[in-house]
Amino acid sequence: MVVESKPRAEPSRRATVESLVKTSDLTGPIVAWFCTNCGTVYRTKDDAERCTVKTRDRDRSKHCTEWTCEDCGEPAFSAYQWYCHGCLDKKRKARLELKLANSLSVVKAKDYPSDRPIIHDDDWHASLDEFLEHCEEEGLGVPARVWATEPEKFGLDADDILSGALENWSEGCDDFDMDLIHGEDEFRAAVKAFNEIQTAVIYCECNTAVDLTDG
């Protein structure tokens, strides 16, 4: 997971590598490199020195190449990352909070429907009250904002159904289009009637933030 735009991370300890050659008398040009710890072959020396294979060393997990977190200094074994999993998670949460803080669409908590779910830190909560109870039970601080959700009703799309069915039916054939299909108006009317009687609804995260700072 790349967390920001910057050159790929340099490992704190590189794998020890050796070169491969074309001929058995060692006179040919180098064509590849291999990690002397695990034997994995790479096209370039730099890639070999960044070998990410995980091996066992005296009953503990060890990578051929090691990375150190730029924030806390702890081992960060994921290739091409600058941070350990803990710091990476903190940065992810910080980005989410910043996105919430900069949201252009905001609704006050008192104006948000009491039966509508909310999203916080990628977790779904059935309602604002349920989320506040969760924070209290877990001893968590209540954030300034959370993401609102909006309802999305179940329904069918007549155009998608017709075009998909026609494409599957006429695959490999030329000169087939909807002009050859009869009963299109009747089909659309049937789909419309079907959609009108549907009641199933799901709630999806939207770009609106719910402000919790004043109740």
C-alpha positions in Angstrom: 0.0 0.0 0.0 1.6 3.3 -1.1 0.8 6.0 1.4 2.2 9.0 -0.4 4.1 10.1 -3.5 7.9 9.7 -2.9 10.7 7.4 -4.2 10.4 3.8 -3.2 11.8 3.1 0.3 15.4 2.0 0.8 15.9 -1.0 3.0 17.9 -0.7 6.3 19.6 -4.0 5.5 20.0 -5.4 1.9 20.2 -9.0 1.0 23.6 -10.4 0.0 23.6 -11.3 -3.7 25.7 -12.9 -6.3 25.6 -12.6 -10.1 24.7 -15.2 -12.7 26.6 -15.5 -16.1 25.9 -16.9 -19.5 28.8 -19.4 -19.7 30.2 -22.0 -17.3 33.7 -20.4 -17.5 32.4 -17.2 -16.0 33.5 -15.1 -19.0 30.0 -14.2 -20.2 28.1 -11.0 -19.3 25.9 -10.9 -16.2 22.3 -11.8 -17.1 20.7 -12.0 -13.6 21.4 -11.8 -9.9 20.3 -14.1 -7.1 19.8 -13.7 -3.3 22.4 -15.9 -1.5 20.0 -16.4 1.4 17.0 -17.9 -0.4 18.2 -18.4 -4.0 15.5 -16.3 -5.7 16.7 -15.0 -9.0 16.2 -11.4 -10.2 16.8 -9.5 -13.4 18.8 -6.6 -11.7 21.1 -6.4 -8.7 19.0 -3.8 -7.0 15.9 -6.0 -7.2 17.9 -8.9 -5.8 19.3 -6.8 -2.9 15.6 -5.9 -2.1 14.6 -9.6 -2.0 11.4 -9.9 0.1 11.3 -13.7 0.6 10.5 -14.6 4.2 12.6 -17.5 5.6 13.0 -19.2 9.0 16.1 -18.4 11.1 16.4 -20.2 14.4 12.7 -20.5 14.7 11.9 -16.9 14.0 10.6 -15.3 10.8 13.2 -13.3 8.9 13.2 -11.6 5.5 16.3 -11.6 3.2 16.0 -7.8 3.1 14.8 -5.6 6.0 13.1 -2.2 6.2 12.9 0.1 9.1 9.9 2.3 9.8 10.8 6.0 9.1 8.5 7.1 12.0 9.1 4.8 14.9 12.3 2.9 13.8 10.7 -0.5 14.3 11.1 -3.3 11.6 8.8 -2.8 8.6 9.2 -5.9 6.5 6.7 -5.0 3.7 8.6 -4.3 0.5 8.8 -0.7 -0.7 7.0 0.7 2.4 8.4 3.4 4.5 6.4 2.6 7.6 5.5 -0.3 9.8 1.9 -1.6 10.0 1.2 0.4 13.1 2.4 3.7 11.7 0.8 2.9 8.4 -2.6 2.5 10.1 -2.1 5.8 12.0 -1.4 7.6 8.7 -4.5 6.0 7.1 -6.7 7.2 9.9 -5.1 10.6 9.8 -6.0 10.8 6.0 -9.5 9.8 6.7 -9.9 12.4 9.4 -8.5 15.1 7.2 -10.9 14.1 4.4 -13.8 14.3 6.8 -12.6 17.7 8.1 -12.4 19.1 4.6 -15.8 17.6 3.5 -17.8 20.3 1.5 -21.1 18.8 2.5 -21.8 18.7 6.2 -25.0 18.0 8.2 -25.5 18.6 12.0 -26.0 15.5 14.1 -29.4 16.8 15.2 -30.6 17.0 11.6 -29.4 13.5 10.6 -32.1 10.8 10.5 -31.9 8.8 13.7 -32.5 5.4 11.9 -29.8 5.9 9.3 -26.4 4.2 9.5 -23.1 6.0 9.7 -19.5 5.1 8.7 -16.4 5.8 10.9 -12.9 4.5 10.3 -14.3 2.2 7.6 -16.7 0.6 10.1 -20.4 0.5 9.6 -22.7 1.5 12.6 -26.5 1.1 12.5 -27.2 4.7 13.8 -25.6 7.7 15.5 -26.9 6.5 18.9 -25.4 3.1 18.3 -22.1 4.6 17.4 -22.1 6.9 20.5 -22.9 3.9 22.7 -20.0 2.0 21.1 -17.6 4.8 21.8 -18.7 4.9 25.5 -18.5 1.2 26.0 -15.1 0.9 24.4 -13.7 4.1 26.1 -13.2 5.8 22.7 -13.2 9.5 22.1 -16.1 10.7 20.0 -14.8 12.1 16.7 -15.7 15.5 15.4 -17.3 14.0 12.3 -18.4 10.7 10.8 -19.5 9.8 7.3 -23.2 9.9 6.4 -24.9 7.2 4.3 -27.7 7.5 1.8 -30.3 4.9 0.8 -30.0 2.9 -2.4 -33.1 1.0 -3.4 -32.9 -2.3 -5.2 -33.9 -2.2 -8.8 -33.1 -3.4 -12.3 -31.8 -1.5 -15.3 -33.7 -2.3 -18.5 -30.9 -1.0 -20.7 -28.2 -3.0 -19.0 -30.3 -6.2 -19.2 -31.2 -5.8 -22.8 -27.7 -4.8 -24.0 -26.0 -7.5 -22.0 -28.4 -10.2 -23.2 -28.0 -9.1 -26.8 -24.2 -9.0 -26.6 -24.1 -12.5 -25.0 -26.6 -13.9 -27.6 -24.9 -12.4 -30.7 -21.2 -12.9 -29.6 -19.1 -13.5 -32.6 -21.8 -12.3 -35.0 -21.9 -9.0 -37.0 -24.7 -6.5 -37.7 -26.9 -7.3 -34.7 -28.5 -4.4 -32.8 -31.6 -3.5 -30.8 -33.6 -2.8 -34.0 -33.9 -6.6 -34.5 -35.4 -7.1 -31.1 -39.3 -6.9 -30.6 -41.2 -6.1 -27.5 -38.6 -3.6 -26.1 -41.3 -1.2 -24.9 -43.2 -4.0 -23.2 -40.1 -5.2 -21.5 -39.2 -1.7 -20.2 -42.7 -1.3 -18.8 -42.4 -4.7 -17.0 -39.1 -3.7 -15.5 -40.5 -0.3 -14.4 -43.4 -2.0 -12.7 -41.1 -4.4 -11.0 -38.9 -1.6 -9.7 -41.9 0.3 -8.4 -42.9 -2.4 -5.9 -39.5 -3.1 -4.5 -38.8 -2.1 -0.9 -35.3 -3.5 -0.3 -32.9 -0.7 0.6 -29.2 -0.6 1.5 -27.3 2.4 2.9 -24.1 3.4 1.2 -21.4 5.8 2.3 -21.7 9.2 0.6 -19.6 12.4 0.6 -21.5 14.1 3.3 -20.1 14.4 6.8 -22.1 14.4 10.0 -20.9 17.0 12.5 -21.0 15.6 16.1 -19.5 18.7 17.9 -22.8 20.2 19.0 -25.1 17.2 19.4 
